[in-house]
């Protein structure tokens, strides 16, 4: 009987752990979307998750990794309809090193808004290299269209769910207005899942992807390139948030150490980059490429660790690529 009781206790503990609520940071990066903010705040409350709000718009500053994000399972970043001076891009159309530090430590991110790509890149079309921020962060090849701006000034009336993904089945999404202006359409890169597309079928930009999910085995980023805070009803916003919370609850946060693990420290880096490796295969070769794809560093690697001088490199996003014994490659994003 004692043995049975112990097993039952362990089973109950397992259930309680698996049902523990996500620890969420909700970043408000707009001061022109009071309705959307109120709706999302209510939806987060209704979801039952543990969340903290960071008002980046009022404070004109991004949350930091060490103080605000390091203990969070998910960061929800709401830009609404704001497309100017977003803290998502550090308030200056540049690299948000605090956000990348969170992501490179296994973080999960959900970005929601119409114009966050416009803030960084202006009007479409824009085509990305593998080391451009949009490619690194969202896993997309291009920023193609905007509702209203690319559809003869009509706007998009709905977002239709794309089959083959497991995040949500909610469809169609409609809005508090007859049409939504300035939602973005993108082309996902290989391996990035389309989640929502513009609709209906008769709409000029029908099929343009407006929601993506990117998992590069280090971090996970869900992007809704439309203002999901202003769906037609509070119930719709509640469902949208619940679906995403449930999805990240199920997938969890990526483990820091995998069978093949490349660790970069510090990241962001100033002077010297230390590379640590653990895994079944030994690394043979390393190269670092800048945003244009140009190789700026190339080395043969030691068995477990290597140090690379980064002092003379310009600030920016870099891609580190390590080649294994069998010819496979492992990549990771680096911020200088």
SEDOLO-948874 format. One line per 3 residues: number of its first residue (from 0); their letters; for each residue x, y, z of C-alpha. Coordinates in steps of 0.02 Angstrom, whole numbers. Layout:
NUM) a) X:Y:Z ~ ...
END
This chain:
0) xxx) 0:0:0 ~ 143:118:42 ~ 224:80:-126
3) xxx) 60:115:-218 ~ 38:280:-124 ~ 214:336:-173
6) xxx) 180:297:-357 ~ 14:392:-349 ~ 101:542:-270
9) xxx) 233:544:-408 ~ 98:532:-542 ~ 4:679:-466
12) xxx) 164:781:-456 ~ 196:746:-640 ~ 21:805:-685
15) xxx) 40:964:-584 ~ 208:1004:-664 ~ 145:972:-840
18) xxx) -2:1089:-809 ~ 102:1229:-733 ~ 59:1396:-814
21) xxx) 178:1485:-929 ~ 272:1634:-861 ~ 240:1769:-991
24) xxx) 307:1944:-1022 ~ 184:2054:-1118 ~ 276:2198:-1201
27) xxx) 167:2346:-1251 ~ 261:2433:-1393 ~ 124:2551:-1453
30) xxx) 40:2706:-1383 ~ -97:2715:-1516 ~ -187:2550:-1485
33) xxx) -282:2566:-1322 ~ -420:2450:-1383 ~ -301:2315:-1442
36) xxx) -201:2327:-1281 ~ -358:2314:-1174 ~ -418:2164:-1273
39) xxx) -251:2072:-1263 ~ -233:2111:-1077 ~ -406:2041:-1045
42) xxx) -367:1888:-1151 ~ -206:1854:-1056 ~ -301:1869:-892
45) xxx) -436:1753:-955 ~ -306:1625:-1012 ~ -248:1599:-833
48) xxx) -64:1619:-875 ~ 56:1713:-762 ~ 98:1874:-853
51) xxx) 189:2037:-821 ~ 164:2192:-928 ~ 312:2298:-986
54) xxx) 261:2466:-1060 ~ 400:2495:-1186 ~ 304:2633:-1276
57) xxx) 280:2743:-1122 ~ 454:2711:-1053 ~ 539:2722:-1225
60) xxx) 650:2575:-1182 ~ 658:2390:-1218 ~ 645:2260:-1081
63) xxx) 815:2190:-1034 ~ 866:2009:-1034 ~ 934:2002:-856
66) xxx) 795:2099:-770 ~ 639:2067:-873 ~ 656:1918:-991
69) xxx) 777:1789:-921 ~ 644:1699:-817 ~ 506:1706:-948
72) xxx) 442:1556:-1046 ~ 363:1667:-1178 ~ 377:1850:-1228
75) xxx) 225:1924:-1317 ~ 274:2084:-1408 ~ 127:2192:-1462
78) xxx) 162:2331:-1587 ~ -20:2353:-1640 ~ -34:2479:-1781
81) xxx) 123:2574:-1732 ~ 260:2578:-1863 ~ 379:2711:-1798
84) xxx) 519:2699:-1669 ~ 474:2526:-1606 ~ 574:2458:-1460
87) xxx) 567:2291:-1551 ~ 707:2369:-1653 ~ 784:2456:-1500
90) xxx) 692:2618:-1538 ~ 816:2660:-1676 ~ 788:2536:-1819
93) xxx) 936:2434:-1761 ~ 973:2271:-1670 ~ 885:2239:-1504
96) xxx) 1029:2149:-1419 ~ 926:2117:-1261 ~ 794:2023:-1361
99) xxx) 924:1922:-1455 ~ 1008:1876:-1291 ~ 841:1809:-1230
102) xxx) 812:1711:-1390 ~ 987:1640:-1398 ~ 959:1571:-1223
105) xxx) 813:1466:-1286 ~ 676:1597:-1283 ~ 504:1595:-1365
108) xxx) 428:1751:-1443 ~ 258:1801:-1516 ~ 258:1967:-1611
111) xxx) 89:2045:-1654 ~ 62:2199:-1762 ~ 33:2277:-1933
114) xxx) 187:2381:-1963 ~ 338:2312:-1872 ~ 420:2263:-2037
117) xxx) 379:2433:-2110 ~ 465:2518:-1962 ~ 629:2432:-2006
120) xxx) 618:2413:-2195 ~ 490:2542:-2257 ~ 372:2489:-2396
123) xxx) 379:2320:-2482 ~ 441:2227:-2577 ~ 602:2190:-2481
126) xxx) 706:2033:-2508 ~ 816:1964:-2369 ~ 983:1876:-2359
129) xxx) 999:1735:-2230 ~ 1082:1855:-2108 ~ 958:2000:-2121
132) xxx) 861:2031:-1960 ~ 693:1978:-2033 ~ 768:1815:-2092
135) xxx) 859:1782:-1928 ~ 712:1828:-1818 ~ 559:1770:-1916
138) xxx) 629:1646:-2043 ~ 561:1737:-2195 ~ 635:1765:-2368
141) xxx) 542:1924:-2413 ~ 419:2058:-2359 ~ 302:2065:-2508
144) xxx) 142:2166:-2487 ~ 35:2271:-2371 ~ -154:2272:-2363
147) xxx) -222:2440:-2420 ~ -52:2493:-2488 ~ -43:2349:-2613
150) xxx) -228:2314:-2647 ~ -292:2477:-2723 ~ -338:2546:-2551
153) xxx) -466:2417:-2496 ~ -386:2327:-2348 ~ -401:2145:-2297
156) xxx) -566:2084:-2224 ~ -507:1919:-2148 ~ -362:1806:-2107
159) xxx) -382:1622:-2152 ~ -291:1484:-2059 ~ -165:1382:-2159
162) xxx) -178:1193:-2146 ~ -30:1087:-2092 ~ 15:1183:-1934
165) xxx) -36:1140:-1755 ~ -43:1312:-1675 ~ -225:1358:-1707
168) xxx) -381:1309:-1803 ~ -469:1476:-1775 ~ -531:1541:-1942
171) xxx) -577:1658:-2017 ~ -514:1802:-1911 ~ -611:1962:-1941
174) xxx) -588:2134:-1864 ~ -681:2274:-1777 ~ -677:2365:-1945
177) xxx) -739:2299:-2112 ~ -558:2290:-2172 ~ -387:2301:-2091
180) xxx) -257:2416:-2166 ~ -68:2391:-2170 ~ -62:2206:-2126
183) xxx) 95:2130:-2204 ~ 115:1983:-2322 ~ 278:1886:-2323
186) xxx) 361:1733:-2401 ~ 416:1604:-2271 ~ 590:1529:-2291
189) xxx) 612:1342:-2308 ~ 568:1262:-2141 ~ 459:1407:-2081
192) xxx) 275:1367:-2064 ~ 136:1477:-2133 ~ 0:1501:-2001
195) xxx) -119:1631:-2076 ~ -146:1702:-2249 ~ -249:1847:-2314
198) xxx) -425:1810:-2376 ~ -554:1778:-2437 ~ -518:1699:-2606
201) xxx) -591:1847:-2700 ~ -474:1972:-2614 ~ -335:2045:-2721
204) xxx) -197:1985:-2603 ~ -279:1818:-2562 ~ -151:1689:-2509
207) xxx) -21:1814:-2450 ~ 53:1739:-2292 ~ 22:1849:-2140
210) xxx) 68:1732:-1997 ~ 225:1625:-1980 ~ 305:1508:-1854
213) xxx) 495:1486:-1852 ~ 588:1358:-1745 ~ 775:1349:-1776
216) xxx) 809:1229:-1630 ~ 879:1374:-1527 ~ 727:1487:-1514
219) xxx) 546:1493:-1573 ~ 461:1643:-1651 ~ 278:1658:-1697
222) xxx) 238:1815:-1797 ~ 65:1884:-1835 ~ 95:2022:-1963
225) xxx) -77:2093:-1924 ~ -156:2176:-1773 ~ -235:2027:-1683
228) xxx) -281:2140:-1538 ~ -426:2211:-1638 ~ -516:2052:-1691
231) xxx) -704:2071:-1704 ~ -749:2016:-1527 ~ -664:1992:-1359
234) xxx) -707:1807:-1374 ~ -607:1799:-1535 ~ -456:1883:-1454
237) xxx) -473:1765:-1305 ~ -471:1615:-1420 ~ -322:1678:-1519
240) xxx) -220:1705:-1361 ~ -275:1540:-1283 ~ -224:1442:-1438
243) xxx) -50:1517:-1435 ~ -28:1498:-1247 ~ -84:1316:-1260
246) xxx) 36:1286:-1405 ~ 188:1353:-1313 ~ 130:1263:-1156
249) xxx) 137:1101:-1255 ~ 298:1132:-1349 ~ 389:1203:-1199
252) xxx) 553:1297:-1201 ~ 698:1222:-1299 ~ 826:1133:-1192
255) xxx) 991:1223:-1180 ~ 1096:1068:-1212 ~ 1054:953:-1357
258) xxx) 1142:805:-1435 ~ 1242:928:-1539 ~ 1267:1090:-1443
261) xxx) 1356:1248:-1499 ~ 1371:1381:-1364 ~ 1431:1558:-1401
264) xxx) 1486:1671:-1259 ~ 1462:1815:-1238 ~ 1320:1848:-1358
267) xxx) 1310:1994:-1395 ~ 1500:2001:-1408 ~ 1621:2147:-1399
270) xxx) 1802:2087:-1413 ~ 1827:1899:-1400 ~ 1701:1764:-1444
273) xxx) 1718:1599:-1351 ~ 1644:1447:-1436 ~ 1607:1291:-1335
276) xxx) 1556:1127:-1412 ~ 1480:966:-1345 ~ 1409:822:-1445
279) xxx) 1438:653:-1523 ~ 1532:727:-1671 ~ 1682:841:-1664
282) xxx) 1675:1007:-1757 ~ 1801:1029:-1896 ~ 1779:1202:-1968
285) xxx) 1697:1369:-1924 ~ 1651:1521:-2027 ~ 1566:1685:-1980
288) xxx) 1466:1779:-2112 ~ 1399:1956:-2109 ~ 1226:2014:-2165
291) xxx) 1277:2011:-2349 ~ 1338:1831:-2338 ~ 1521:1882:-2346
294) xxx) 1638:1771:-2244 ~ 1726:1879:-2114 ~ 1807:1743:-2008
297) xxx) 1858:1564:-2048 ~ 1948:1442:-1932 ~ 1989:1260:-1901
300) xxx) 1916:1218:-1730 ~ 1993:1139:-1577 ~ 1899:988:-1503
303) xxx) 1801:1078:-1366 ~ 1827:1265:-1370 ~ 1894:1405:-1480
306) xxx) 1918:1591:-1459 ~ 1890:1712:-1603 ~ 1945:1895:-1608
309) xxx) 1795:2004:-1653 ~ 1869:2176:-1615 ~ 1881:2243:-1792
312) xxx) 1708:2188:-1850 ~ 1568:2314:-1871 ~ 1413:2308:-1762
315) xxx) 1277:2199:-1836 ~ 1200:2026:-1852 ~ 1317:1884:-1899
318) xxx) 1288:1700:-1936 ~ 1407:1570:-1862 ~ 1416:1407:-1958
321) xxx) 1508:1253:-1892 ~ 1543:1101:-2001 ~ 1543:930:-1916
324) xxx) 1645:775:-1952 ~ 1512:703:-2067 ~ 1492:865:-2165
327) xxx) 1332:923:-2078 ~ 1323:1104:-2024 ~ 1255:1186:-1866
330) xxx) 1216:1371:-1867 ~ 1185:1505:-1737 ~ 1152:1692:-1738
333) xxx) 1280:1810:-1663 ~ 1263:1994:-1619 ~ 1413:2111:-1622
END
